[in-house]
Amino acid sequence: MMPVLSSTGLVLHNLGLAAGFGGSLFGKVALNPAVKVIGSKAERGQVVNAAWNGFNIVNAASVGLAAITWLVGRSKLTGREIDRTTRGLVIAKDVLLGATVALGAANIYGGAFLAKQAPEGAVPVETGLTPTAGTPEKAAKTMRALDVGGIANIAAMAGVIGITAILNMRAGASSRWSLIARFLP
């Protein structure tokens, strides 16, 4: 029964990371620049705010799922059963996953705040998070913060995905770690 539960946990963990990372990366490199084809700068802001605020539900659920599955598995470890290198990787994943959750929450809050800066979220933008000369200063500051926070969040999620892959490879190479890793996603 335990291998089935741990396999399910690993699948859910990885799906959560994939949805959060893929959606955020898509928005940053594809959606945000693409709104430039919309003539009205206020409509650009409205589209971007509607899209991001719609994705926030998926992002929060997917990153939350990744965090919950990691915490459940992580609670099974004391730290004494793994070597120093693996312990460092587990701690690094703890930090990066915590950063991902915190940055995601900050970005969700910031996005909602930004959307309230104009009726129907129609804050004027050049592209997704690039303000125009006419963008109100409070909204422009929020856009700059969201831009930095979004890049940091994507980097943190990439780190979590990378460390997860390394931990999975270490589990396959070590019979001791393989036994313990059954409890971790």
Residue pairs with C-beta under 8 A, 6 or more apart in sequence:
2 182
2 183
3 182
6 73
6 181
6 182
6 183
6 184
6 185
9 69
9 72
9 73
9 184
9 185
10 69
10 168
10 184
10 185
12 65
12 66
12 69
12 185
13 65
13 66
13 69
13 70
13 164
13 185
14 66
14 164
14 185
15 62
15 65
16 61
16 62
16 63
16 64
16 65
16 66
16 67
16 69
17 62
17 63
17 66
17 157
17 160
17 161
17 164
18 62
18 161
19 58
19 59
19 62
20 59
20 62
20 63
20 66
20 100
20 104
20 157
21 154
21 157
21 158
21 161
23 55
23 58
23 59
23 62
24 59
24 150
24 153
24 154
24 157
25 154
27 51
27 52
27 55
27 128
27 150
28 128
28 150
28 151
28 154
31 48
31 51
31 52
31 128
32 48
32 127
32 128
32 129
32 130
33 127
33 128
35 44
35 47
35 48
35 125
35 127
35 128
36 44
36 126
36 127
38 44
38 47
41 124
41 125
41 126
41 132
41 134
42 118
42 122
42 123
42 124
43 122
44 124
44 125
44 126
44 127
45 118
45 121
45 122
45 123
45 124
45 125
46 118
46 120
46 121
46 122
46 123
48 121
48 125
48 128
48 129
49 111
49 114
49 115
49 121
49 122
49 123
50 121
52 111
52 128
53 111
53 112
53 115
53 121
56 107
56 108
56 111
56 112
59 104
59 108
60 104
60 105
60 108
63 100
63 101
63 104
63 157
64 101
66 97
66 100
66 160
66 185
67 97
67 100
67 101
69 185
70 93
70 97
70 184
70 185
72 185
73 183
73 184
73 185
74 90
74 94
74 184
76 180
76 183
76 184
77 90
77 180
77 183
77 184
79 87
79 90
81 176
81 180
82 90
82 177
82 180
83 177
85 170
86 167
86 170
86 177
89 163
89 166
89 167
89 170
90 167
92 159
92 163
93 160
93 163
93 164
93 167
96 156
96 157
96 159
96 160
96 163
97 156
97 160
99 152
99 153
99 156
100 153
100 156
100 157
100 160
103 149
103 152
103 153
103 156
104 153
106 149
107 146
107 149
107 150
107 153
110 142
110 145
110 146
110 149
111 146
113 142
114 121
114 123
114 139
114 142
114 143
114 146
115 121
115 123
117 123
117 136
117 138
117 139
117 142
118 124
118 136
118 139
123 135
123 136
123 139
123 143
124 131
124 132
124 134
124 135
125 131
125 132
125 135
125 143
126 132
129 143
129 144
129 146
129 147
129 150
130 143
131 139
131 140
131 143
131 144
135 143
164 185
167 181
167 184
168 181
170 177
170 181
171 177
171 178
171 180
171 181
172 178
